[in-house]
Amino acid sequence: DNNNSNLKKRMQKPQPVFNTYSIEMNSAQASVRVYKDIPVWIVEDHHDVLPHIYRAIGSRHLPMKNIKMVHLDSHPDLLIPVNMPADTVFDKEALFSELSIENWIMPVVYAGHLSNVMWLHPYWAQQITEGEHNMFVGKDSSTTTIRVTSKDDYFLSDGLYVPQDQLENKKSLKLNVITVNPVESKPKQEDKSAECPAKRSKLDSASAAKDTGSLPRESVADVDCHLEPAGGSRSTASSTSNGGKAKPSDKSSTCCCSKTEPGSGTDDIKTMLSIIDQTDPYILDIDLDFFSCKNPFKEMYTQEEYNLMQELYSFHKPAEDLDEEELQDCVEKRVRQLEDLEAAFADFVEDDSEETLNRWAANPGMKTLVKLVHSLQSRMESPDYEMVHQAGLTCDYSELPHHISTEEEIDGLMEAVNILLKSLPKPTLVTMSRSSMDDYCPTEQVNSIQNRVLGMLKSLYGSIDIHKEYETQPDSSS
């Protein structure tokens, strides 16, 4: 089944066209070229944008290193292929064949290309703590795999943390996590002028200034009033019991004329403008599930089964005052837990008899396996145990985001993104993922969202060069 294949995050082999350039890491940084029209590469699975980014590097439209990326998505996509040797990044064809939708960014950081990622997310996505994260990404000297020095739960729960002195060939990454809230539908023109004249004039001046490279300070504050304060969404998320899945508040009524608390949301856009200079080449990356997002596993399993998976795969967040030895012990236990669960479900693919089931259930923390497998067997002739494991991996300290937006909410997010992009320089290229075949972006909404995003990009940047790669990509189930 095509949807299941995508959900398992399997990638089809890259096409031969990607062999038309090569990237040498030791080559001199050549002068960057400029596209006549900004290319917009639209793919289905998010990791399939990477060959187009590499092509832009190879053609010198993007620099070889220190690339910046604005990443709009309901998911961070910042995990790492757990067992992939770090040196795989230096063979791009081998790299492309290893990547999936959730782990395509960090290998590019380790390869030395990306140095700044700004993850802009809707309020319902709370996987990583809000604010600025500075970390190293390098080769773990003990396993030769890619690991990170961030202690955020997002990385700890996948067993990806190692101390800095354990990394070789490390690269620095600055990650900025920023919430984007929808803004109200535009009022009638005469009401708009009366309600918020200062805002209107400052937006006009901001739009004019972006082409000259000088955005007035006062317009930055107004343009950014729809961005969540650096501590705002975290304070909501951190009080929840499931590690950051905040209960959505009613953000859709947030007016772009309203002010955030002093020194909060305004600082986020100032940070972005301090990272991206007016002449900097950068990538604008958009996953359409930013605007409306489903957790496809919710429709595959009953609520009881989902609860049992949450119990099996639960990650007990470490205390904030753990010393280095305790932190590494926490990571090692988590790695063993995930390896045991993977091995158990791999065994069930071959033999899910009571004998096999009871043997695994006898292990510490795995008693729940019996009830889960019995429930699956009662509903399915042959349960897809590999899929069950993939689903379990998504419900550790928080669930996958699930928020099917109304048309009004989509409009509000479109306006918020439009205002934000007006304050930034033009990107070098735009990459876009539909994420609909695996049901992360609702199939009944994806075409409408895509058309609206393309319309917004045309209004912002004029003529754009659209490539609908998803129409020519072979079926990944074949």
C-alpha positions as CSV (number, residue, x, y, z in Angstrom):
1,D,0.0,0.0,0.0
2,N,1.4,3.4,-1.0
3,N,0.3,5.2,2.1
4,N,1.8,2.6,4.4
5,S,5.0,2.6,2.4
6,N,5.3,6.4,2.9
7,L,4.4,6.1,6.6
8,K,7.2,3.6,7.1
9,K,9.4,6.5,5.7
10,R,11.0,4.4,2.9
11,M,12.7,6.4,0.2
12,Q,12.8,5.6,-3.4
13,K,16.2,5.6,-5.2
14,P,17.3,9.0,-6.4
15,Q,17.0,9.6,-10.1
16,P,20.2,9.7,-12.4
17,V,19.7,13.4,-13.1
18,F,21.2,14.1,-9.6
19,N,24.6,12.9,-11.0
20,T,24.9,16.0,-13.2
21,Y,27.0,17.8,-10.5
22,S,29.4,17.0,-7.8
23,I,30.2,18.6,-4.5
24,E,33.8,18.7,-3.2
25,M,34.0,19.8,0.4
26,N,37.6,21.0,0.1
27,S,36.9,23.2,-2.9
28,A,37.1,27.0,-2.5
29,Q,33.9,28.9,-1.8
30,A,32.9,30.2,-5.2
31,S,31.0,33.3,-5.9
32,V,27.2,32.7,-5.6
33,R,25.1,33.0,-8.7
34,V,21.5,34.3,-8.9
35,Y,18.5,32.7,-10.5
36,K,16.5,34.9,-12.9
37,D,13.3,33.6,-11.3
38,I,13.2,32.0,-7.9
39,P,12.8,28.2,-8.4
40,V,10.0,26.5,-6.4
41,W,10.6,22.7,-6.1
42,I,7.4,20.9,-5.1
43,V,7.8,17.2,-4.0
44,E,5.6,14.7,-2.2
45,D,7.9,13.4,0.5
46,H,9.9,16.0,2.3
47,H,13.3,14.4,2.0
48,D,13.0,14.5,-1.8
49,V,13.8,18.3,-1.7
50,L,17.4,17.5,-0.8
51,P,18.7,16.7,-4.3
52,H,17.4,20.1,-5.5
53,I,19.2,21.8,-2.7
54,Y,22.4,19.9,-3.5
55,R,21.9,20.9,-7.2
56,A,21.7,24.5,-6.2
57,I,25.0,24.1,-4.2
58,G,26.6,22.4,-7.1
59,S,25.5,25.2,-9.5
60,R,26.8,27.8,-7.1
61,H,23.4,29.4,-6.4
62,L,23.8,28.4,-2.8
63,P,27.2,28.6,-1.0
64,M,29.1,25.4,-0.1
65,K,28.8,26.0,3.6
66,N,27.0,28.2,6.3
67,I,23.6,28.0,4.4
68,K,20.6,29.3,6.3
69,M,17.2,27.8,6.1
70,V,13.7,29.0,7.1
71,H,11.7,25.8,7.7
72,L,7.9,26.0,8.0
73,D,6.6,22.7,9.2
74,S,4.4,21.0,11.8
75,H,7.4,18.7,12.4
76,P,11.0,19.6,13.0
77,D,12.5,16.9,10.7
78,L,15.6,17.1,12.8
79,L,16.1,13.4,13.8
80,I,19.0,11.4,12.5
81,P,19.2,8.0,10.8
82,V,20.1,6.1,13.9
83,N,22.5,3.5,12.4
84,M,23.8,5.4,9.4
85,P,27.6,5.8,9.4
86,A,28.4,9.5,9.5
87,D,30.7,9.3,6.5
88,T,27.7,8.4,4.3
89,V,27.1,12.2,4.0
90,F,30.1,12.4,1.7
91,D,28.5,10.1,-0.9
92,K,25.4,11.9,-1.9
93,E,23.7,9.1,-3.7
94,A,24.2,6.8,-0.7
95,L,23.0,9.6,1.6
96,F,19.8,10.2,-0.4
97,S,19.0,6.4,-0.2
98,E,19.3,6.5,3.6
99,L,17.1,9.5,4.4
100,S,13.4,9.8,5.3
101,I,10.9,12.5,6.0
102,E,11.9,12.9,9.6
103,N,15.7,13.0,9.4
104,W,16.9,14.8,6.2
105,I,18.2,18.0,7.8
106,M,20.8,17.0,10.3
107,P,23.0,15.0,7.9
108,V,23.3,18.1,5.8
109,V,24.5,20.0,8.9
110,Y,27.1,17.4,9.5
111,A,28.2,17.6,5.8
112,G,29.0,21.2,6.5
113,H,26.4,22.8,4.3
114,L,23.7,24.0,6.8
115,S,24.6,26.1,9.9
116,N,21.4,27.9,10.7
117,V,17.9,26.5,10.8
118,M,14.9,28.5,11.8
119,W,12.0,26.2,12.5
120,L,8.7,28.1,12.3
121,H,5.8,26.0,13.5
122,P,2.1,26.4,14.2
123,Y,0.9,26.5,17.8
124,W,-0.2,22.9,17.8
125,A,3.4,21.6,17.2
126,Q,5.4,21.6,20.4
127,Q,8.1,19.0,19.9
128,I,11.1,21.2,20.7
129,T,11.5,23.9,23.4
130,E,10.9,27.4,22.1
131,G,13.8,29.7,21.7
132,E,17.4,29.5,20.5
133,H,19.4,26.2,20.7
134,N,23.1,26.1,20.0
135,M,24.6,22.6,19.5
136,F,27.2,20.6,17.8
137,V,26.5,17.9,15.3
138,G,29.3,15.4,14.7
139,K,30.5,11.8,14.4
140,D,30.2,9.8,17.6
141,S,33.7,8.4,18.2
142,S,32.3,5.2,19.7
143,T,29.7,4.3,17.1
144,T,30.8,6.4,14.0
145,T,27.2,7.5,13.6
146,I,25.9,11.2,13.7
147,R,25.0,12.5,17.1
148,V,24.2,15.9,18.7
149,T,25.0,17.7,21.9
150,S,21.5,19.1,22.5
151,K,19.8,17.9,25.7
152,D,16.3,18.8,24.5
153,D,13.8,16.0,25.0
154,Y,13.4,15.7,21.2
155,F,16.9,14.4,20.9
156,L,17.2,12.6,24.2
157,S,14.0,10.5,23.5
158,D,15.7,9.1,20.3
159,G,19.0,8.4,22.1
160,L,20.8,11.0,19.9
161,Y,22.7,12.9,22.6
162,V,26.4,12.5,23.3
163,P,28.8,14.9,25.2
164,Q,30.8,17.2,23.0
165,D,34.1,15.5,23.8
166,Q,32.8,12.3,22.2
167,L,32.2,14.0,18.8
168,E,34.7,14.1,15.9
169,N,34.5,16.5,12.9
170,K,31.8,18.5,14.7
171,K,29.8,21.3,13.1
172,S,28.0,24.0,14.9
173,L,24.2,24.5,14.4
174,K,22.1,27.4,15.6
175,L,18.5,26.3,15.8
176,N,15.8,29.0,16.4
177,V,12.3,27.6,17.3
178,I,9.5,30.1,16.7
179,T,5.7,29.8,16.9
180,V,3.7,31.4,14.2
181,N,0.1,32.1,15.1
182,P,-2.8,32.8,12.7
183,V,-4.0,36.4,12.3
184,E,-7.5,37.6,11.9
185,S,-9.1,37.8,8.5
186,K,-8.4,41.2,6.9
187,P,-11.1,43.7,7.8
188,K,-12.7,45.8,5.1
189,Q,-10.3,48.4,3.8
190,E,-12.0,51.4,5.4
191,D,-12.3,49.6,8.7
192,K,-8.7,48.5,8.5
193,S,-7.5,52.1,8.1
194,A,-9.6,53.3,10.9
195,E,-8.8,50.5,13.3
196,C,-5.0,50.4,12.9
197,P,-3.7,53.3,10.8
198,A,-0.2,53.2,12.4
199,K,0.0,49.5,11.6
200,R,-1.1,50.1,7.9
201,S,1.5,52.8,7.3
202,K,4.3,50.9,8.9
203,L,3.5,47.7,6.9
204,D,3.6,49.7,3.8
205,S,7.0,51.2,4.7
206,A,8.3,47.8,5.7
207,S,7.2,46.3,2.3
208,A,9.0,49.1,0.5
209,A,12.1,48.9,2.7
210,K,12.7,45.2,2.1
211,D,13.9,45.8,-1.4
212,T,16.3,48.5,-0.2
213,G,17.8,46.4,2.6
214,S,16.6,48.7,5.4
215,L,13.6,47.6,7.5
216,P,12.6,50.3,10.0
217,R,12.9,49.2,13.6
218,E,9.4,50.2,14.4
219,S,7.9,48.2,11.6
220,V,9.7,45.1,12.8
221,A,7.8,45.2,16.1
222,D,4.4,45.5,14.3
223,V,5.1,42.9,11.6
224,D,6.1,40.4,14.2
225,C,3.2,40.7,16.6
226,H,1.7,37.4,15.5
227,L,4.8,35.4,16.4
228,E,4.7,33.6,19.8
229,P,7.0,35.0,22.5
230,A,10.2,33.0,23.0
231,G,8.8,31.7,26.3
232,G,5.1,31.8,25.5
233,S,4.3,28.4,23.9
234,R,7.0,26.7,26.0
235,S,5.3,27.8,29.2
236,T,2.1,26.3,28.0
237,A,3.8,23.1,26.7
238,S,6.1,22.5,29.7
239,S,3.2,22.3,32.1
240,T,1.7,19.4,30.2
241,S,2.3,15.8,31.4
242,N,3.2,14.4,28.0
243,G,6.4,16.3,27.4
244,G,5.3,19.3,25.3
245,K,2.0,18.6,23.7
246,A,0.3,21.8,24.7
247,K,-3.5,22.0,24.7
248,P,-4.2,24.5,21.9
249,S,-5.6,27.8,23.0
250,D,-7.7,29.9,20.8
251,K,-5.0,31.5,18.7
252,S,-7.1,32.1,15.6
253,S,-8.4,35.4,17.0
254,T,-4.9,36.9,17.4
255,C,-4.9,40.2,15.6
256,C,-1.8,41.2,13.8
257,C,-2.3,44.7,15.2
258,S,-2.2,43.5,18.8
259,K,1.1,43.8,20.7
260,T,2.9,41.0,22.4
261,E,4.7,41.4,25.7
262,P,7.7,43.7,25.5
263,G,10.9,42.0,24.3
264,S,9.2,38.8,23.3
265,G,7.8,38.1,19.8
266,T,9.6,41.2,18.4
267,D,12.9,39.6,19.3
268,D,12.2,36.6,17.2
269,I,11.9,38.4,13.9
270,K,14.8,40.6,14.9
271,T,16.8,37.4,15.4
272,M,15.8,36.2,12.0
273,L,16.8,39.5,10.4
274,S,20.2,39.4,12.3
275,I,20.8,35.9,10.9
276,I,19.7,36.5,7.3
277,D,21.3,39.6,5.9
278,Q,19.6,41.3,2.9
279,T,22.2,39.9,0.5
280,D,22.4,36.4,2.0
281,P,21.3,33.4,-0.1
282,Y,19.0,31.2,1.9
283,I,16.4,28.4,1.5
284,L,12.7,28.9,2.2
285,D,11.4,25.4,3.0
286,I,7.6,24.9,3.4
287,D,5.8,21.7,4.3
288,L,2.1,22.1,3.5
289,D,1.2,20.4,6.8
290,F,2.3,23.6,8.5
291,F,-1.2,24.9,7.6
292,S,-3.2,21.7,8.5
293,C,-1.8,18.5,10.0
294,K,-3.0,15.0,10.7
295,N,-1.5,12.2,12.8
296,P,-2.1,9.4,10.4
297,F,-1.5,6.7,13.0
298,K,-4.6,7.9,14.9
299,E,-6.7,6.5,12.2
300,M,-4.9,3.2,12.0
301,Y,-5.2,2.1,15.6
302,T,-7.9,2.2,18.3
303,Q,-7.5,4.5,21.2
304,E,-6.8,1.6,23.5
305,E,-4.0,0.4,21.2
306,Y,-2.6,3.9,21.0
307,N,-2.6,4.1,24.8
308,L,-0.8,0.8,25.0
309,M,1.9,2.0,22.6
310,Q,2.3,5.1,24.6
311,E,2.9,3.0,27.7
312,L,5.4,0.7,25.9
313,Y,7.4,3.5,24.3
314,S,7.1,6.1,27.1
315,F,10.2,8.2,27.7
316,H,10.7,9.4,31.2
317,K,12.2,12.8,30.9
318,P,15.4,13.3,33.0
319,A,15.6,15.8,35.7
320,E,17.1,19.1,34.7
321,D,20.0,18.9,37.2
322,L,21.4,15.5,36.1
323,D,25.2,15.4,35.8
324,E,26.9,14.1,32.7
325,E,27.2,10.5,33.9
326,E,23.5,10.3,34.8
327,L,22.5,11.9,31.5
328,Q,24.4,9.3,29.5
329,D,22.9,6.5,31.6
330,C,19.5,7.9,30.7
331,V,20.3,7.9,27.0
332,E,21.8,4.3,27.1
333,K,18.7,3.0,28.8
334,R,16.5,4.7,26.2
335,V,18.6,3.2,23.4
336,R,18.2,-0.3,24.9
337,Q,14.5,0.2,25.3
338,L,14.0,1.1,21.7
339,E,16.3,-1.7,20.4
340,D,14.4,-4.3,22.4
341,L,11.0,-3.0,21.1
342,E,12.3,-3.1,17.5
343,A,13.7,-6.6,18.0
344,A,10.4,-7.8,19.5
345,F,8.2,-6.5,16.6
346,A,10.7,-7.9,14.1
347,D,10.3,-11.3,15.8
348,F,6.5,-10.9,15.5
349,V,6.8,-10.5,11.8
350,E,8.1,-14.0,11.6
351,D,6.1,-15.6,14.5
352,D,3.5,-13.9,16.6
353,S,2.5,-17.0,18.5
354,E,1.7,-17.0,22.2
355,E,5.0,-18.5,23.0
356,T,7.0,-15.8,21.2
357,L,4.7,-13.1,22.7
358,N,5.0,-14.3,26.3
359,R,8.8,-14.7,25.9
360,W,9.1,-11.0,25.0
361,A,6.5,-9.8,27.5
362,A,8.6,-11.3,30.3
363,N,11.2,-8.6,29.8
364,P,11.0,-5.5,32.1
365,G,8.6,-2.9,30.9
366,M,7.1,-5.1,28.1
367,K,4.2,-6.7,29.8
368,T,1.8,-4.5,27.8
369,L,2.9,-6.3,24.6
370,V,0.4,-9.1,25.3
371,K,-2.6,-6.9,25.4
372,L,-1.5,-4.8,22.4
373,V,-0.8,-7.8,20.1
374,H,-4.0,-9.5,21.1
375,S,-6.0,-6.4,20.2
376,L,-4.2,-6.2,16.9
377,Q,-4.8,-9.9,16.1
378,S,-8.5,-9.5,16.9
379,R,-8.9,-6.8,14.3
380,M,-6.4,-7.9,11.6
381,E,-5.6,-11.1,9.9
382,S,-2.0,-10.3,9.6
383,P,-0.9,-7.2,11.6
384,D,1.8,-5.0,10.1
385,Y,4.2,-5.1,13.1
386,E,6.8,-3.0,11.4
387,M,4.2,-0.3,11.1
388,V,3.2,-0.8,14.7
389,H,6.8,-0.1,15.7
390,Q,7.0,3.0,13.6
391,A,3.8,4.3,15.2
392,G,5.2,3.5,18.7
393,L,8.3,5.6,18.0
394,T,6.0,8.7,17.5
395,C,4.4,8.5,20.9
396,D,7.2,8.7,23.4
397,Y,7.2,12.0,25.3
398,S,4.6,13.7,23.1
399,E,2.2,12.7,20.3
400,L,2.6,13.6,16.7
401,P,0.8,16.9,16.0
402,H,-2.8,16.5,15.0
403,H,-4.8,19.6,14.0
404,I,-7.1,19.7,10.9
405,S,-7.5,23.4,10.3
406,T,-10.6,25.2,9.3
407,E,-10.5,27.3,6.2
408,E,-10.4,30.4,8.5
409,E,-7.4,29.1,10.4
410,I,-5.6,28.3,7.1
411,D,-6.4,31.8,5.9
412,G,-5.0,33.2,9.2
413,L,-1.8,31.2,8.9
414,M,-1.4,32.3,5.3
415,E,-1.7,35.9,6.3
416,A,0.8,35.4,9.2
417,V,3.3,33.8,6.8
418,N,2.8,36.5,4.2
419,I,3.5,39.2,6.7
420,L,6.6,37.4,8.0
421,L,8.1,36.8,4.5
422,K,7.5,40.5,3.6
423,S,10.0,41.4,6.4
424,L,12.7,39.0,5.1
425,P,14.9,39.2,2.0
426,K,14.0,37.1,-1.0
427,P,15.1,33.5,-0.7
428,T,17.4,31.9,-3.2
429,L,15.1,29.0,-3.8
430,V,11.9,27.6,-2.3
431,T,11.4,23.9,-1.5
432,M,7.9,22.6,-0.8
433,S,6.6,19.3,0.4
434,R,3.0,18.2,0.0
435,S,3.1,15.4,2.6
436,S,-0.3,14.1,1.5
437,M,0.3,10.6,0.3
438,D,1.2,9.6,3.9
439,D,-1.7,11.7,5.3
440,Y,0.2,14.2,7.2
441,C,-1.4,17.0,5.2
442,P,-5.1,16.2,4.7
443,T,-5.6,15.0,1.1
444,E,-8.8,17.0,0.8
445,Q,-7.0,20.2,1.6
446,V,-3.5,19.8,0.1
447,N,-4.3,21.1,-3.4
448,S,-6.1,24.2,-2.1
449,I,-3.3,24.9,0.4
450,Q,-0.6,24.5,-2.3
451,N,-2.4,26.9,-4.7
452,R,-2.7,29.5,-2.0
453,V,0.9,29.2,-1.0
454,L,2.0,29.5,-4.7
455,G,-0.3,32.6,-5.1
456,M,1.3,34.1,-2.0
457,L,4.8,33.5,-3.3
458,K,3.9,35.1,-6.7
459,S,2.6,38.2,-4.9
460,L,5.7,38.4,-2.8
461,Y,8.4,37.6,-5.4
462,G,6.9,38.2,-8.8
463,S,7.7,35.6,-11.4
464,I,8.7,32.2,-10.0
465,D,9.9,29.0,-11.7
466,I,7.5,26.2,-10.5
467,H,8.6,22.6,-10.7
468,K,5.9,20.1,-9.7
469,E,8.2,17.2,-9.2
470,Y,5.6,15.1,-7.5
471,E,3.8,14.7,-10.8
472,T,6.7,12.9,-12.3
473,Q,8.1,11.0,-9.4
474,P,7.5,7.2,-9.7
475,D,5.2,5.5,-7.3
476,S,7.2,4.7,-4.2
477,S,5.2,1.5,-3.6
478,S,6.5,-0.1,-6.9
